[in-house]
Amino acid sequence: MTQQKQQHLEHGQPVGPPAPARDRDAPVPFPPHEALVGKTVSLVPLSAGAHAASLYAHLGGEENLWRWTYMMSAGWRDGRECEEACEAWSKGTDPQFYAVVKQSSGEAVGMMSYLSVVPAHRRIEIGSVILGDAAKGSRVGTEAYALLVESAFALGYLRVEWKANAFNARSLKAARRLGFTFEGIFRKHMVVKGRERDTAYFSITDEEWPAVKHGFDAWLADDNFDGQGVQKRKLEECRGESKN
């Protein structure tokens, strides 16, 4: 029996701790669909008119179909498919899509979303993530994730989830790098594009967030990069500092 369960009893039986001190039975707010602005990147509500052309340039065409292997969508073979998809996704609330806009160029270089939003139980997922090469090798991608995670906890969510196809090695590696804790595999969890999918579950909880936030803040700081924009310390190293 864990220490947590030993400390919280109801009718002599172990239960979880009380929820944080807002109205304990009230849901947290649904995330407002508004821009989140960082130092190097802005997350902007997806708009076909504003973002489709740029997204197609970075993520579309036959040469980029490999990026979509583990996505729910099959990808875009032409600009029309991209525009139609962006138009449909922009109207949804779950998933709630954002364009990842690189501030140095003003281009939309990827997408990500909130999804599986359950305000009553204060949990939310970050997913439907796809980033072009222009978001890599810089602070852009990491800061985009940090903005979504920080916003979720600021709204009062207790758990931010990350789910990935168990074969998606890139996503599994990214989740661990960003500070998500691996929880296990849901076997035969979904059927996607006609194929069975085992899903790897990860999460960050509100109790873990301060250490994860310290890591993001330290890694994203200007003094963590040299004149060529190369990191001096890895994100995992920065996060570990908070535990020392």
C-alpha positions, 0 to 999 in steps of 0.5 A: 500500500502506498503512502498516499493511500495510507494517508487518505481513508473513507469509511476505513478504505483507502482513497485518493487525496482531495482534488486541489482547492477549487470547487472540488466537483466543478470542472475546469475550463475548456481551453480557450482557442486563442493564440499562445505566444512564446519567444520563438514560436506562436501557437495560432488557431488553425486557419485554412486561409492563413496557414494552408499554403505554408503548411503544405510547403512544409508538410505536403506532397509525396516527399512528406507522406512518411511524416503521416504514417502514424497520424490519423490522416493519410497526408496531403498529395496536393494543395487542395487536400491540405486546404480542405483538411485545414478548413475542416480541422479549424472548425473542430473543438476536440481536437482543437488545432493550432498552427505552429508559427515560427516567429523568425519567418512568420511561416506555419511549420507544423500543427498540434492540438489539444484533444480528449479534453475532459474538464470534469476530470481535469485531464487533457491530451496534447496530440495530432502533432506534426512538424516540418524540418523548419521546426527542428534543430531550434527552440521552436518545437520544444517551446511549442510543446511547453506553451501547450503544457503550461497553458493546460496546468494554468487552467487547472488541469491535473494531468496532461496526456501523450499517446502514441502508436507503440511503433512510433519511435520518434514520438516515444523518444520525444515524450520522454525527452519532454518530461512525460512519464511512460505508463504502459501500453494499451494493446489493440487500443485502436484501428487506424487506417485499417491496422491494429494499433497498440497505444503507448500512454504517457503523462505529466501530472500537476505534481510533476509540472514544477520540475518539468517547467523548470527544465523547459525554462532553463533549456529555453533560456538564451544563455543555454544556446551558443552564437549558432543556436546550438544547445549547451545543455540537453533538456533532460539535464536542465530538468534534472537540475530542479531535483538537486 
